[in-house]
Amino acid sequence: MTSPYQPAPQEPTPATGAQHQGSGYLQSDPGYVAAPSVAPAPVYRYPASTLHAGIRGAIGGALLLAAGITAAYGFAFPYNAPVEQVMNFGLIIVLVGAGLTLIIFAVRTASKMSRPTVPGRTSPLAITGIVLTAVGVLAWLAFSLLPSLGALAEGDRLRYMTLAAGPFFLGFVWSTGLVMGAMAIRAVGGATRLLSIISVVLGMIVVIAAVVPAVLYGLALTD
């Protein structure tokens, strides 16, 4: 059976070596060697995995749990702390949004029979995810962790506004990177899977950094 990528046979040319084209003849070059036809890059379809759907659902459930913990301790915030309450509410919105997004995509992954993919190609979602979550971790280190350690070194009490500053101000950035990393776990080829796992781990670090300040402030252990 002839391959669909093989070139179609050409009509015989006159004895002079000329090839018919349009209304005239073009003299062929005796030293010319025809370039072999190149088939397009193969695109395969692989079955949807319940494991990948479960991973996305588990990460989404963990984010919703983190949002619930943040909200529960947020009710214990002093009534005269409006800034802290606004930051706490903003983090809850970020966690709920990312969690629901992953759960929705988990359901869609489980319902799909297959999807196309190009082997050996690193997923842009994984690359973008690790960049965004890395930015979130760096923001937490610069705006929350290091200033808090400096305050402890000077004998001051920790403050919720400082501890939650990094996760709050870049909430959309790191949560988007976490979602992208979790979605790219399903992709195959290249360094996609490794980048996806790293982005999820970095994103969950920021999630913990967003929940712990609410717990400490709700327990009146920080200012």
KANORBEL-V253001 format. One line per field, one symbol per residue. ss: DSSP state (H for helix, E for strand, - for the rest). phi: phi as a letter, one per 30 degrees, with the letter a starting at -180 (. if undefined). burial: # if it has 16 or more other C-alpha atoms within 10 Angstrom, else .. A space follows every 10 residues. Layout:
ss->???
phi->???
burial->???
This chain:
ss->---------- -------EEE E--EEEE--- ---------- ---EEEE--H HHHHHHHHHH HHHHHHHHHH HHHH------ -HHHHHHHHH HHHHHHHHHH HHHHHHHHHH H--EEEE--- ---HHHHHHH HHHHHHHHHH HHHHHHHHHH HHH------H HHH-HHHHH- HHHHHHHHHH HHHH------ -HHHHHHHHH HHHHHHHHHH HHHHHHHH-- ---
phi->.dddcddddc ddcdddidcd bicbbcdddd cdcddddcdd edbccbddcd dddddddddd dddddddddd dddddcdedc bddddddddd dddddddddd dddddddddd dddaadacdi cddddddddd dddddddddd ddcbdddddd ddddidddbd dddcdedddc dddddddddd ddddeddbji cedddddddd dddddddddd deeddddddi cbc
burial->.......... ........#. .......... .......... .......#.. .######### ####.##### #.##..#... ...##.#### ########## ###.##..## ......#... .##.###### #######.## #.###.##.. .......### ########## ########## ########.. .##.###### ####.##.## ########.. .#.
